[in-house]
Amino acid sequence: MDYLLDYGISEDTLDTIKKRSDNQVSLIESNETRVSEAIDYFESIGIRKEVIENMLLNYPDIFFKKIDEIKDTFSHYDTSNLVLIINNDISILERIF
């Protein structure tokens, strides 16, 4: 899970994830490629790092999807507007995923 540090995910966020009782830690460890691809994509479209951290904490299942599924979901919206909304309120993710 330490690979997330290379993406600027804070130690505090990693500690919070590690303290959870669900299987999120093992999923993050066993899905490094998917998680990394998702982070790369989110960064490339303009989602801020601190928002990506919040997404990892609050909507971790998004990061376990295939990158093509994530891109397809975003393709149904005006991506630049959606990014603005996500950067201000990640709860919109509940409606699009």
Secondary structure, DSSP 8 states (H G I E B T S, - for coil): -GGGGGGT--HHHHHHHHT-SSTHHHHHHHTHHHHHHHHHHHHHTT--HHHHHHHHHH-GGGGGS-HHHHHHHHHTS-HHHHHHHHHH-GGGHHHH-
